[in-house]
Amino acid sequence: MADAALRTPPEQDEQGESLPTSFDLHYTWRYEAARLELKNLYEKAKRDQWNATDQLPWSTDVDPEREIVPDIQIPVYGTHIWEKLTDADIRKLRREALSWTLSQFMHGEQGALLATAQIVDATPWIESKFYGATQVMDEARHVEVYSRYLREKLTGAYPVNRHLKTLLDQILTDSRWDMKYLGMQIMVEGLAMAAFGYMHKMCQEPLLTELTHYVMRDESRHVAFGVLSLSDFYHDLPARELREREEFLYEGCRLMRDRLLMEDVWEVMGWPVDEVREIVLQSPQMKLFRQMLFSKVVPNVKRLGLLSPYVRERFAELDILQFENEEPSA
């Protein structure tokens, strides 16, 4: 299809990308478990491993242009743009929106794969190294299943969204091990958990529903890993270093909010990207949807002791502070 060719720029086709990174590798010579909650999480991770090749119904026939996920989740739904679409336009937009969404899931999972591999090197606790190794396997499996679904059931993948890529680069190139937890396990994985929950609840296609169920089961452990590992870490941090984490939280959440604007899809549809972006930003429906996705992030930030007056003010600007009293992970 011509549309599929638009999605992957030639410079990204079958090519990788290198980033210089620097962080301390931490040996630990104490092999007996001392952090019981992390040890228990490791036991659960070993128990819950799954094989996507033979545990998912890949023979399922999928029509990418039907309403696999309710149309209301497409950002322009309910706007004057939607009202002017033909039936053919809607079918194409459904396919493109789902391809874009699953592509960003896939790219985010690769970011998590790389970040967790770094955590295994950098974390000072043997239990975290053990558990982190199981998460590396989880993330590889998630990249595998989204890549296969996009290739076999849809019409190809979109490149990584520029806002998501900026955040992933910040996480992967930061030299401090706790920032990798904070960026990936708390922010990226926390937002993904809410998105996966919505997908699982609303999806009307059995293969994608079951795939999402398995991924969610892993992701719930991943968020708990971040919360348990960072518990009490920030309590005695110097004020200057604490402010760096607070600024990182705000910037990361802003990037994650902007990631949801689907600008790449509007380009494929042949629409004026800047104009549609503003319509989506102002859409009451999409404001609620974006807010909902942070329902897993804000309570975990509070549990870690990072919901300072500075962060409160910034989260209020993003209109997500109301989730602070939701149940935290772990």
GIKA-V882771 format. One record per residue. N is the residue number from 1. D_FIRST is the distance of its C-alpha to the first C-alpha in Angstrom with 2 decimals. Layout:
n:N d_first:D_FIRST
n:N d_first:D_FIRST
//
This chain:
n:1 d_first:0.00
n:2 d_first:3.81
n:3 d_first:5.44
n:4 d_first:5.44
n:5 d_first:6.84
n:6 d_first:9.28
n:7 d_first:10.70
n:8 d_first:12.51
n:9 d_first:14.84
n:10 d_first:15.87
n:11 d_first:19.32
n:12 d_first:18.32
n:13 d_first:16.08
n:14 d_first:18.36
n:15 d_first:21.32
n:16 d_first:23.98
n:17 d_first:26.30
n:18 d_first:30.07
n:19 d_first:32.40
n:20 d_first:36.20
n:21 d_first:37.85
n:22 d_first:41.50
n:23 d_first:43.17
n:24 d_first:46.22
n:25 d_first:45.95
n:26 d_first:48.45
n:27 d_first:50.33
n:28 d_first:52.26
n:29 d_first:55.28
n:30 d_first:55.95
n:31 d_first:54.16
n:32 d_first:55.70
n:33 d_first:53.84
n:34 d_first:55.31
n:35 d_first:52.64
n:36 d_first:52.69
n:37 d_first:49.77
n:38 d_first:47.40
n:39 d_first:48.85
n:40 d_first:48.18
n:41 d_first:44.56
n:42 d_first:44.20
n:43 d_first:45.67
n:44 d_first:43.19
n:45 d_first:40.26
n:46 d_first:41.53
n:47 d_first:42.03
n:48 d_first:38.57
n:49 d_first:36.35
n:50 d_first:33.62
n:51 d_first:31.25
n:52 d_first:27.68
n:53 d_first:27.07
n:54 d_first:29.62
n:55 d_first:30.33
n:56 d_first:27.03
n:57 d_first:25.76
n:58 d_first:22.46
n:59 d_first:22.50
n:60 d_first:21.94
n:61 d_first:19.28
n:62 d_first:17.16
n:63 d_first:15.44
n:64 d_first:13.47
n:65 d_first:13.98
n:66 d_first:17.71
n:67 d_first:20.33
n:68 d_first:20.40
n:69 d_first:22.36
n:70 d_first:24.38
n:71 d_first:22.82
n:72 d_first:25.90
n:73 d_first:24.58
n:74 d_first:21.83
n:75 d_first:23.78
n:76 d_first:23.63
n:77 d_first:24.81
n:78 d_first:28.10
n:79 d_first:27.82
n:80 d_first:27.85
n:81 d_first:24.14
n:82 d_first:23.46
n:83 d_first:25.95
n:84 d_first:24.08
n:85 d_first:20.67
n:86 d_first:19.73
n:87 d_first:18.86
n:88 d_first:15.22
n:89 d_first:15.34
n:90 d_first:17.02
n:91 d_first:14.62
n:92 d_first:11.71
n:93 d_first:14.36
n:94 d_first:15.51
n:95 d_first:12.31
n:96 d_first:12.07
n:97 d_first:15.85
n:98 d_first:16.14
n:99 d_first:13.58
n:100 d_first:15.58
n:101 d_first:18.84
n:102 d_first:18.42
n:103 d_first:17.17
n:104 d_first:20.42
n:105 d_first:22.39
n:106 d_first:21.19
n:107 d_first:22.08
n:108 d_first:25.33
n:109 d_first:26.19
n:110 d_first:25.89
n:111 d_first:28.19
n:112 d_first:30.53
n:113 d_first:30.50
n:114 d_first:31.66
n:115 d_first:34.10
n:116 d_first:35.73
n:117 d_first:36.22
n:118 d_first:38.06
n:119 d_first:40.08
n:120 d_first:41.28
n:121 d_first:42.68
n:122 d_first:44.12
n:123 d_first:45.52
n:124 d_first:49.31
n:125 d_first:49.57
n:126 d_first:49.22
n:127 d_first:47.93
n:128 d_first:45.09
n:129 d_first:44.22
n:130 d_first:44.27
n:131 d_first:42.17
n:132 d_first:39.78
n:133 d_first:39.12
n:134 d_first:38.02
n:135 d_first:35.67
n:136 d_first:34.05
n:137 d_first:33.30
n:138 d_first:32.04
n:139 d_first:29.63
n:140 d_first:28.27
n:141 d_first:27.66
n:142 d_first:25.90
n:143 d_first:23.48
n:144 d_first:22.96
n:145 d_first:22.27
n:146 d_first:19.87
n:147 d_first:17.89
n:148 d_first:17.87
n:149 d_first:16.99
n:150 d_first:13.95
n:151 d_first:12.75
n:152 d_first:13.95
n:153 d_first:13.91
n:154 d_first:11.23
n:155 d_first:7.76
n:156 d_first:9.46
n:157 d_first:12.30
n:158 d_first:13.54
n:159 d_first:16.35
n:160 d_first:19.86
n:161 d_first:21.21
n:162 d_first:23.88
n:163 d_first:26.63
n:164 d_first:26.14
n:165 d_first:26.03
n:166 d_first:29.27
n:167 d_first:31.02
n:168 d_first:29.95
n:169 d_first:31.22
n:170 d_first:34.47
n:171 d_first:35.02
n:172 d_first:34.34
n:173 d_first:36.44
n:174 d_first:39.38
n:175 d_first:42.39
n:176 d_first:43.91
n:177 d_first:43.17
n:178 d_first:43.72
n:179 d_first:41.05
n:180 d_first:38.46
n:181 d_first:39.67
n:182 d_first:39.86
n:183 d_first:36.41
n:184 d_first:34.48
n:185 d_first:36.55
n:186 d_first:37.87
n:187 d_first:35.22
n:188 d_first:31.75
n:189 d_first:32.59
n:190 d_first:34.65
n:191 d_first:31.92
n:192 d_first:29.47
n:193 d_first:32.06
n:194 d_first:32.14
n:195 d_first:28.33
n:196 d_first:28.22
n:197 d_first:31.13
n:198 d_first:29.41
n:199 d_first:26.26
n:200 d_first:28.54
n:201 d_first:30.66
n:202 d_first:28.02
n:203 d_first:25.19
n:204 d_first:24.93
n:205 d_first:22.89
n:206 d_first:25.33
n:207 d_first:23.49
n:208 d_first:22.59
n:209 d_first:26.13
n:210 d_first:27.82
n:211 d_first:25.81
n:212 d_first:26.82
n:213 d_first:30.39
n:214 d_first:30.74
n:215 d_first:29.33
n:216 d_first:31.67
n:217 d_first:34.61
n:218 d_first:34.11
n:219 d_first:33.48
n:220 d_first:36.73
n:221 d_first:38.61
n:222 d_first:36.85
n:223 d_first:37.97
n:224 d_first:41.43
n:225 d_first:41.54
n:226 d_first:41.26
n:227 d_first:43.83
n:228 d_first:46.32
n:229 d_first:46.00
n:230 d_first:46.55
n:231 d_first:49.26
n:232 d_first:52.34
n:233 d_first:50.80
n:234 d_first:50.74
n:235 d_first:54.19
n:236 d_first:56.14
n:237 d_first:53.65
n:238 d_first:55.16
n:239 d_first:54.30
n:240 d_first:52.42
n:241 d_first:50.15
n:242 d_first:49.69
n:243 d_first:48.58
n:244 d_first:45.92
n:245 d_first:44.47
n:246 d_first:44.72
n:247 d_first:42.89
n:248 d_first:40.17
n:249 d_first:39.80
n:250 d_first:39.46
n:251 d_first:36.98
n:252 d_first:34.87
n:253 d_first:34.90
n:254 d_first:34.01
n:255 d_first:30.97
n:256 d_first:29.92
n:257 d_first:30.38
n:258 d_first:28.24
n:259 d_first:25.48
n:260 d_first:24.87
n:261 d_first:23.89
n:262 d_first:20.04
n:263 d_first:19.96
n:264 d_first:16.57
n:265 d_first:15.08
n:266 d_first:17.04
n:267 d_first:15.63
n:268 d_first:11.96
n:269 d_first:13.52
n:270 d_first:15.28
n:271 d_first:18.68
n:272 d_first:21.77
n:273 d_first:21.67
n:274 d_first:25.46
n:275 d_first:26.34
n:276 d_first:24.16
n:277 d_first:25.45
n:278 d_first:28.99
n:279 d_first:28.36
n:280 d_first:27.03
n:281 d_first:29.97
n:282 d_first:32.42
n:283 d_first:31.04
n:284 d_first:33.88
n:285 d_first:31.57
n:286 d_first:29.57
n:287 d_first:32.87
n:288 d_first:34.08
n:289 d_first:30.96
n:290 d_first:31.19
n:291 d_first:34.88
n:292 d_first:34.45
n:293 d_first:32.36
n:294 d_first:35.40
n:295 d_first:37.73
n:296 d_first:37.68
n:297 d_first:38.11
n:298 d_first:41.13
n:299 d_first:43.59
n:300 d_first:42.95
n:301 d_first:43.62
n:302 d_first:46.82
n:303 d_first:47.86
n:304 d_first:47.59
n:305 d_first:49.94
n:306 d_first:47.49
n:307 d_first:47.55
n:308 d_first:50.02
n:309 d_first:50.95
n:310 d_first:48.53
n:311 d_first:45.59
n:312 d_first:46.72
n:313 d_first:46.61
n:314 d_first:43.11
n:315 d_first:41.81
n:316 d_first:43.46
n:317 d_first:41.54
n:318 d_first:38.28
n:319 d_first:39.75
n:320 d_first:39.54
n:321 d_first:43.24
n:322 d_first:43.86
n:323 d_first:42.41
n:324 d_first:45.18
n:325 d_first:47.18
n:326 d_first:44.45
n:327 d_first:45.04
n:328 d_first:44.14
n:329 d_first:42.50
n:330 d_first:44.60
//
